[in-house]
């Protein structure tokens, strides 16, 4: 059996970190949005048994394909959870989402692996089961299983779907920098301590989405991580400025960074910003919300 599925990236239209928990994780309040920029994951599953019951092949040779890979963790936790006898699984990953960029590339691949395994083996787990399982692997995995437009709370596992916010024009961009999520959280802990109060009103973003008002959403974008990442990676602000100077109606760093997305209300401005970024040697992608 061979199955293929897209693993969509995400952006954060709003992201606040509230406090550090006793278990070391952080409670967040976020509005997450799936985007068309995606990896593609193929699962080939057989009944052949052997010592190497899983293989992960990636188009990006810099990606580790060992037990630290979230696809491996998805495979391991899925069979552990379902009590199904392990099958020989070959995962082939076409990597397009930048790594360590705040777009949930690894989490999306993990979610995609869980969805593929569940489909291949006759849907032993419900969506709620998959979300619960995924949240134990990574904070963004739960959302990536659900997809679309959602408010995410707790460590990301409390998900409230919002109405569709599809087909909004975006440019996503990143320089050669990368930021590990633990490092970004450590910077927040240094700046704010373990208890951070709300820093912006989420209702303005949510109301904009519910009213299908792109400009209201664009004006209300917020990400607390910008306060600690922009001083460390100056190109984040440079990318935002290029987008805003070329027609973006809003721009924001996504997740813990350092990728930046811009929202556009016409294709001419979207293309203008894309070209300006490329001319400055910055990797950029044309995409839309999905």
C-alpha positions in Angstrom: 0.0 0.0 0.0 1.3 3.5 -0.9 -0.4 6.7 0.2 0.7 10.3 -0.2 -0.5 13.4 1.6 0.6 17.1 1.8 1.9 18.4 5.2 0.9 22.0 5.2 3.0 24.7 7.0 1.4 27.2 9.4 1.7 30.8 10.4 0.6 32.4 13.7 -1.8 35.4 13.2 -1.6 35.9 16.9 0.8 34.3 19.5 1.1 35.1 23.1 3.1 33.1 25.7 1.3 33.3 29.1 3.4 31.5 31.6 5.9 28.7 32.2 4.4 25.5 33.7 5.8 23.3 36.3 6.4 20.6 33.7 8.7 23.0 31.8 6.2 23.7 28.9 4.6 27.1 28.4 1.0 27.9 28.2 0.2 29.8 25.0 -2.8 31.5 23.3 -2.5 31.6 19.6 -4.4 31.8 16.3 -2.9 29.4 13.9 -3.5 29.2 10.2 -2.6 26.6 7.6 -0.8 27.8 4.5 -0.3 26.3 1.0 3.5 26.0 1.4 3.9 22.3 2.2 6.0 19.2 2.4 4.8 16.0 0.7 5.0 12.7 2.6 4.5 9.3 1.0 4.0 6.2 3.1 4.7 2.7 1.7 3.5 0.0 4.1 4.0 -3.8 3.8 3.7 -6.9 6.0 7.4 -7.6 5.7 9.0 -7.9 9.2 12.6 -7.2 10.0 15.0 -5.4 12.2 14.6 -2.1 10.4 10.8 -1.6 10.5 10.9 2.0 9.5 12.9 4.0 6.9 12.7 7.7 6.4 14.1 9.2 3.2 14.2 13.0 2.9 14.9 15.2 -0.1 16.8 17.5 2.3 20.0 15.7 3.3 20.5 18.0 6.3 17.4 16.5 8.0 18.2 13.8 10.5 16.2 10.7 9.7 16.9 8.8 13.0 14.9 8.4 16.2 15.0 12.1 16.8 12.9 12.7 13.7 9.3 13.5 14.5 8.1 11.1 11.7 9.9 8.3 13.6 8.2 9.4 16.8 4.8 9.4 15.1 5.4 5.9 13.9 6.6 4.7 17.2 3.7 6.3 19.3 1.1 5.2 16.8 1.8 1.5 17.0 2.4 1.8 20.8 -1.0 3.5 21.2 -3.0 1.2 18.9 -1.3 -2.1 19.9 -1.2 -3.0 16.2 1.7 -5.2 15.3 4.4 -3.0 13.8 4.5 -2.9 10.0 7.4 -2.3 7.7 7.0 1.4 6.8 8.9 3.5 4.3 8.4 7.3 4.6 9.6 9.4 1.7 9.6 13.2 2.4 9.8 16.0 -0.1 10.9 18.9 2.0 9.8 22.4 1.1 9.0 24.1 4.4 12.1 25.8 5.9 13.4 24.0 9.0 13.6 25.8 12.4 11.7 28.7 10.9 8.6 28.8 13.0 6.3 27.3 10.3 5.8 23.9 12.0 7.6 21.9 9.3 8.6 19.1 11.6 5.3 19.1 13.4 3.3 19.1 10.2 5.4 16.1 8.9 4.7 14.3 12.2 0.9 15.0 11.9 0.9 13.8 8.3 2.6 10.6 9.3 0.0 9.9 12.0 -2.8 10.6 9.5 -1.2 8.4 6.8 -0.7 5.5 9.3 -4.3 5.9 10.5 -5.7 5.8 7.0 -3.5 2.9 5.9 -4.5 0.7 8.9 -8.2 1.3 8.7 -8.7 4.3 11.0 -8.2 2.8 14.4 -8.0 6.2 16.0 -10.5 9.1 15.9 -9.4 12.6 15.1 -9.6 13.4 18.8 -7.4 10.4 19.6 -4.9 11.6 17.0 -4.8 15.1 18.4 -4.3 13.8 21.9 -1.5 11.5 20.7 0.1 14.2 18.6 0.1 16.8 21.4 2.3 14.4 23.4 4.9 14.5 20.6 5.0 18.2 19.9 3.1 21.3 20.8 2.1 22.2 17.2 1.3 18.6 16.1 -2.3 18.8 17.4 -3.1 21.9 15.2 -1.4 20.3 12.2 -3.7 17.3 12.5 -6.7 19.6 12.6 -5.5 22.3 10.2 -7.4 25.3 8.9 -7.9 28.3 11.2 -7.9 27.6 15.0 -7.5 29.2 18.4 -4.9 27.0 20.2 -4.4 27.2 24.0 -2.7 25.2 26.7 0.5 23.9 25.2 -1.3 23.9 21.8 -3.6 20.9 22.5 -6.8 22.8 23.3 -8.1 23.6 19.8 -11.1 25.8 18.9 -11.8 25.9 15.1 -12.7 29.2 13.6 -14.5 29.8 10.3 -12.5 29.5 7.1 -9.9 32.1 6.3 -8.9 30.6 3.0 -7.3 32.1 -0.1 -5.6 35.1 1.6 -2.5 36.1 -0.4 0.8 35.7 1.5 4.5 35.9 1.0 6.6 33.9 3.4 10.3 34.6 3.7 13.4 33.6 5.7 17.1 34.4 5.4 19.7 31.8 6.3 19.0 32.1 10.0 17.3 29.4 12.1 16.0 29.5 15.7 15.4 26.4 17.9 12.1 26.6 19.7 13.7 25.8 23.2 16.2 28.7 22.6 13.4 31.1 21.7 11.4 30.2 24.9 14.5 30.6 27.0 14.9 34.1 25.7 11.3 34.8 26.7 11.9 33.4 30.2 15.0 35.7 30.5 13.0 38.8 29.5 9.6 38.1 31.3 10.3 35.5 33.9 8.0 32.5 34.3 4.7 34.5 34.4 3.8 36.7 31.3 0.5 38.6 31.2 -1.5 38.9 28.0 0.2 41.5 25.8 -2.4 42.1 23.1 -6.1 41.5 22.6 -6.8 38.3 20.7 -10.4 39.3 20.0 -9.5 41.8 17.4 -7.8 39.1 15.3 -10.6 36.6 15.9 -13.3 39.1 15.1 -11.5 40.0 11.9 -11.5 36.3 10.9 -15.1 35.8 11.7 -16.1 38.9 9.7 -13.8 37.9 6.8 -12.1 41.3 7.2 -8.5 40.8 5.9 -7.5 44.3 6.7 -8.7 44.1 10.3 -6.7 40.9 10.8 -3.6 42.4 9.2 -3.7 45.4 11.5 -4.1 43.1 14.6 -1.2 40.7 14.0 0.8 40.0 17.2 3.7 37.7 18.2 5.4 38.0 21.6 8.5 36.2 20.3 9.3 39.2 18.1 10.3 41.1 21.3 13.2 38.7 21.9 14.1 37.4 18.4 14.3 40.7 16.4 17.1 42.0 18.7 19.0 38.7 18.0 18.3 38.4 14.2 18.1 41.9 12.6 17.0 40.5 9.3 13.6 39.7 10.7 12.8 43.4 10.9 14.5 44.0 7.5 12.2 41.3 5.9 9.1 42.9 7.6 10.1 46.3 6.3 10.6 45.1 2.7 7.2 43.5 2.8 5.5 46.6 4.2 7.3 48.9 1.8 6.1 46.8 -1.1 2.4 46.6 -0.4 1.9 44.3 2.5 -1.1 45.3 4.6 0.5 43.5 7.6 3.6 41.5 8.4 4.7 39.4 11.3 7.2 36.8 12.4 5.7 33.3 12.6 6.0 31.1 15.7 9.3 31.4 17.4 10.8 32.6 14.1 12.7 33.6 12.2 10.4 33.3 9.2 8.2 36.3 8.4 4.9 36.4 6.5 3.2 39.3 4.8 -0.5 39.6 4.1 -1.6 41.2 0.7 -4.9 42.3 -0.7 -3.8 42.1 -4.4 -1.5 40.0 -6.5 0.5 42.9 -7.8 1.7 43.9 -4.3 2.3 40.2 -3.4 4.5 39.8 -6.5 6.3 43.1 -5.8 7.2 42.1 -2.3 8.3 38.7 -3.5 10.6 40.2 -6.1 12.0 42.7 -3.7 12.9 40.0 -1.2 14.5 37.8 -3.9 16.5 40.9 -5.1 17.8 41.2 -1.5 19.0 37.6 -1.5 16.2 36.5 0.8 14.4 33.2 0.2 10.7 33.9 -0.3 7.6 31.8 -1.2 4.3 32.8 -2.7 1.5 31.1 -0.9 -2.1 31.4 0.3 -4.0 30.4 3.4 -5.7 27.0 3.2 
